[in-house]
Amino acid sequence: MNRILIVGATSAIAEAAARRFAARGDALFLVARNRDKLEPIARDLSIRGASRATVHAMDADDLGAHAAMLDAAEADLGGIDTVFIAYGTLPDQAACAADPAAAVAAWHTNAVSVVALVTDVANRLERQGAGQIAVISSVAGDRGRASNYVYGSAKAGVNAFLDGLRHRLHGSGVSVLTIRPGLVDTPMTADLDKGPLFASADKVGGDIVKAIDGRRAVVYTPGFWRVIMTIIKAVPRTIFHRTQL
């Protein structure tokens, strides 16, 4: 049995992964802003086989609430084996470009709060000498693009932070997984036109569980995004700037 803390547990991707954890009897501590949305998810996961499914309401933007949440998770689960961070927002790029406050707010949710939370988690797991940290980032962090550079730059910051943290924790017994999904059909992308590159939350959730089980360092999901982003990163700047990416 794995003892798993999921932050952002009401997201479609997190729920898809949690169903797989539940089916094998893992103990879950589910965190999100809205308790009313969390509670039916917890009941469903219990029916699916979770040995425990506790809910905790917290806004991750409130950095002062992180430590108390982690204390509660450790007490409820009797220790933590895996921390899966699955929250984030997809900001309006035009609004962020026009309003510095909107850009900063997007960065706070997608980067600053993640760095703060993961730092506390890493220190706790390092002290116990074992554990896993898995964080959903995005392929958008691989190269800044006009269409989503505020969101993408926040994810790039998370990617670099996790790379450094992975280096620091090497040999400690604690592994760090960076999850880089491409386009996923979820409520967060409801306003986007869907195309052949969109994957289901279930597909991505399954890939994440496999990557966690395999103690991977980085996973692109679906896997073809690794090829796509390798090509996008290789395009010379003079040509790239003539595109509409």
N, C-alpha and C positions, 0 to 999 in steps of 0.2 A: 504493500500500500504506500502510495506517495502522498505526502501532505503538501497541498498546493494552494498558494495564495494567488488569486486572480484579481487584478485591479483594472477596472473597466469591464466588469463581468457582464454588463448588459449589451455590449457590442455584439454584432452578429458573428464576427469571427471568434470572439472569446467564447460565446455560447456553443458554437460548433465544436471547438476544441474541448470545452468542458463536458460535453456529452460523451466524448471518447474517454475522458478521464473517469467519468462516473461509471461507464460501462465496465470498467475493470476494478471498481471498488475504491477509488482514491478518495481521500478526505479533502474537501474544498472549503475555502474561506473566500467568499465572494464580496467584492467591493465595487460600489458605483455611487453616483450621486443620488439616485432615486430608489429609495427602499421599496416603494410600491411596485417598481419594475423588477427589482431583485427577488422579491419573495416568491412569485410564481416560477421564476427560473430555478430557484433553490428547490422548490417542491418537485418540479419536473426532474431535476438531477437526482434527487433522492429516489424517486420512482425508478429511474434508469440504473440505479445501483450504487450511487455515491455512499460511502460509509458515513459521511458527514457533509452537510451543506449549510454553512452558517453565513448570514448576510451582515454587512456592515455598511452604513451609508457614510460617504465621505466625498467631498469635492477635492480632487487632486490638486487644483489650483491653490488650495489652502495649505501652504507648506507646513504650517504649524500643526496640522492635523495628522501628518504622516507618522510621527513616532508613536502616537497613541494607537493608531490603526495597526501598526506593526506589532506593538505590544499585545493588542487584543488577538491578533492572528496567532502569534506564538503561544499565547495562553490557551486559546481554543483548540488549536491543532496539536498542542504538545510539542511544538517545534515546527520549523518550515524546511521542506526539502527543495521546493521549486517556487519561484516567484515569476508569474507571467503578467507582464504589463501590456495592456491592450487598449488603452484609451487614447483619444486624440480628437482633434477637430480638423475639418477641411475648410479653411477660411476662404472668403471671397477675395481673390487676388486684386481685383480692381479697387475694392474698398480698402484693402491693406496698403495699396500703392498710394491712395489718396489721403489716408489718415494714419499718422504715425502711431496713435494709440491703438488702432486696430491691429497694426503690424506687431506691436509689442505684445498685445494680448494673445495673438496667435502663437508667438514665440514662447510666451510664458507657459501656455498649456502644452504645446508640442515639444518643447525642449527644456525650459527651465525647471518645470515641475518634475519632469522625468529624471533629469540629472539629480535633483534634490532627493527624490525618492530612491533612486537606484544607489546613490551614495550611502544612504542609511542601510538599505538592504545588503549591499556588498560588505559593509563593515560587520554587520551581524553574522552573515554567513561565513565570513572569513574567520571570525572568532570561533565558530563551531567547527571549522575545518572541512566543511562539505556543503554542497548545495548547487542550485542552478538558478541563473537569472536569464529570462527570455523576454525580449522587448520588441514590440512591433514598431518598426520604422517604416520606410517606404523606398521604392525605387526612385522616387522623386528626389531623394537626397544624393543621388549619384552625379547629377549635373544640374546646375541652376538653369532654369528655362523661364522665358517670359510669362508663360501661362500659369506658373505656380511657384515663383521663386521665393515667396515668403514661407510657404509651407515646406518647400523643398530645402531651403537653407536651414530651417529648424531641424528637419530630419537629418541633414548632413552633419549638423552639430551633434545630434544624438549618435550618429554612426561613428564619428571620430571619438566621442567620449567613450563609447562601448569598446572601440578598438583599444584605447589606452587602458581602460579598466581590465579588459581581457589580458593584456600584457602584464599589468600589475598583479593580477590574481593567478598568473601561471604558476602551477605547482602548489597552490593553496588548497586544492580540492574543490574549488568553486569554479564552475564554468559559466561563460557568458555567451548567449545566443542573440545575434542581431537578425531580426526577421524583416525581409524586404519584399512586401507584397507589391504586385502591380495593381492594375485596375480590378476592383472587387465590387460585385453587385451587392451593396448593402444600403441601409437607409442613409448613410453618410454621402453616398454618391447618387442618391435618388434623382437629383436634378440634372445629371449628366446623361447624354445620349449613349446608349449601350451599343457596343460593337463586339467583334469576335475576340478582342483581347481581354474582355471582362471574364473573370472567373467567379464561381460561386463561393460564398462564405464557407460552405461545407468543404469544398476542395482545399481552400487555404487553411482551414482549421485542421484538416487531416495532415497536411504537409507540416504544419507547426508541431503537432504531436510527434510525428516521426522525427523531426529535427531535435526536439527536446529529448526524446528517448535515445537518439544517437549521439547526444551531447555535441551537436554541431556548433561551429563558431558563427557561420553566416548561412542563411538559406534565402534564396529567391523563390517566390511562389506566385504563380506556377513557374517551373524551372526555366521556361523559354525567356523569361525576363532578364536572366543573366546575359543571354546572347544579345537581346535588344539593347540593354543598357551599355554593354561593351561597345556596340556599334555607335550608339549615341555619344558616348564619351570620346570616341576616336575621331569624330567628325571635326575637321579643322575649324577654328573659330570664324574665319572669314566666310566659310560656307554655312556654318551653323547659324550665323546671324541673319542669314537670308531665309531661314526656315520659319515656320509658324508653330514650332513645338512648345 
